[in-house]
Amino acid sequence: MPVSLEQLRRCSVAVDLGACRTRVYLKGTGLIVDEPSVAAVNTRTGALLAVGELAERMTGRTPEHIRVVRPVSGGTVVDIDMAQRMLRQLIGNKLRKAWRRRPTLRIAACTPHDSEPLTQRAAVETLSALGARRVELADTLICAAVGCGLPVEHPEATMMVVCGAATTQVAVLSLGSIVAAETIQVGGNSIDHAVVEHLRTEHELMLPNPAVRPLHLVLHAADDSTERAEVHGRDVTTGLARSVVVETAGVRRAISTPLTGVLDGIRGVLRRCPPDLVADLSDRGIMLAGGSALLPGLDTMLSQATGMPARTAERPDTAAVRGLGAMMEGKVQPMHLDPLAG
């Protein structure tokens, strides 16, 4: 059943459990947690060694008895017990005073569009274990649109593209509800993987995903220029450290496949929209949010491919949790807004 704005206003904490980062918004305070959704565990004793930034730095650098895990994938909790332990470590101390003031604390959480009942139940169980009396679920697309400052309650069309680490959600909104939406199983991780495979195949170089970030600058180039970038990694044959100079044109071709999936999803959503709403979008364009929206030049690429203006939100990575916080604090008061549409 869709949650109402009145129910959200009774909540004091907003949580966005993303595949890449976990963000927590405290009513009256603002964003208090913005950490990677990562935990490091000792497999011999079961002890939780680190969470967040510290655990992420351990990735690929641990001995055999220490395992680095991600209990959230694509906005879905895949390991409830580990997610609960991670959240207690991340936000336990910061919310202890709030819990003392309000022992019947309610939590609001963002969930992916059209998420399965089991997915929603996993989110509720994870947050209930923190001591929340009730957990309200809101659609990530609606929250992100509000966080970007879009007039979603108006009768004009608004297109929202939330680019996450594991998925990309696309929707057209009007009158506070979702007219058409689609979730594409392509995100920032897919783009990173495409770059890694390209370097392994074409240059016989192995490197971890974090090392591909400098190569994202290739999205700045809209033509077939011969710009180059130097990357450091491990030689596939010898296993020794090696540096290679990579032409950015080749990297652009490598990432074209996952980006084509996002474009196909946008076209599919537009085909399901009434013509009047599509006409609105030719002027209003596309708003990008989500952590992967920070990829340089992504808005330019989408604008060229769709013929519509595209722009990135001011703070795209935290748009969803800030939008949920705005609804929770009563800053958004449209008559027809449906926080869990679909």
Secondary structure, 3 states (H helix, E strand, C coil): CCCCHHHHHCCCEEEEECCCEEEEEECCCEEEEEEECCEEEECCCCCEEEECHHHHHCCCCCCCCEEEECCEECCEECCHHHHHHHHHHHHHHHHHHHHHHCCCCEEEEEECCCCCHHHHHHHHHHHHCCCCCEEEEEEHHHHHHHHCCCCCCCCCCEEEEEECCCCEEEEEEECCEEEEEEEECCCHHHHHHHHHHHHHHHHCEECCHHHHHHHHHHHHCCCCCCCEEEEEEEECCCCCEEEEEEEHHHHHHHHHHHHHHHHHHHHHHHHCCCHHHHHHHHHHCEEEECHHHHCCCHHHHHHHHHCCCEEECCCHHHHHHHHHHHHHCCCCCCCCCCCCCC
